[in-house]
Amino acid sequence: MRKSVLVAGGTGFIGHNLIDRLLDDDYEISVIVREKKAEAYYNHEQYSRLNVITANELFEQAGELSPFD
């Protein structure tokens, strides 16, 4: 079974190195970044294996949720 992981700050020094290692170990990776700049940090093969979530998308989705639902 393939393991999944969520990495916040995937374009920082630690996050980038962690993702490189996780890709080598065949993890399914979701990464949260501040803006759509993950493409610049990873080559095409790496980027195609990432589920990139921008912080703006995350906050927009959270804002649509009501704590009373």
C-alpha positions in Angstrom: 0.0 0.0 0.0 1.4 3.4 -1.0 1.7 5.9 1.9 0.4 9.4 1.7 1.9 12.5 3.3 1.0 16.2 3.6 3.9 18.7 3.6 3.4 22.3 4.4 6.1 24.7 3.1 7.2 22.5 0.3 9.3 25.2 -1.4 11.4 26.0 1.7 14.8 24.4 2.3 13.6 21.6 4.6 10.4 21.0 2.7 12.1 20.7 -0.6 14.6 18.2 0.7 12.0 16.3 2.5 9.9 16.0 -0.7 12.9 14.9 -2.7 13.4 12.1 -0.2 9.7 11.2 -0.1 9.5 11.1 -4.0 12.5 8.7 -4.0 10.6 6.5 -1.5 7.5 6.6 -3.7 5.1 8.4 -1.3 1.9 10.0 -2.5 2.6 13.7 -1.6 0.3 16.7 -1.1 2.1 19.9 -0.6 0.9 23.3 0.6 2.6 26.3 -0.8 2.0 30.1 -0.5 1.5 30.6 -4.2 1.8 28.8 -7.5 5.6 28.7 -7.4 6.1 25.0 -6.8 6.6 24.5 -10.5 9.8 26.6 -10.3 11.2 24.4 -7.5 10.6 21.0 -9.0 11.4 19.5 -12.4 8.5 18.3 -14.5 8.6 14.7 -13.4 8.6 15.6 -9.7 5.9 18.3 -10.1 3.6 15.9 -12.0 3.8 13.5 -8.9 2.8 16.2 -6.4 -0.7 17.3 -5.4 0.0 21.0 -5.1 -2.4 23.0 -2.9 -1.9 26.8 -2.6 -2.5 28.4 0.7 -5.0 30.7 -1.0 -7.1 27.8 -2.2 -6.9 26.2 1.3 -8.1 29.4 3.0 -10.9 30.0 0.4 -12.2 26.5 1.0 -12.0 26.9 4.8 -13.8 30.2 4.5 -16.7 28.5 2.8 -17.2 26.2 5.7 -19.6 27.2 8.4 -18.7 26.1 12.0 -22.5 25.6 12.5 -23.1 23.0 9.8 
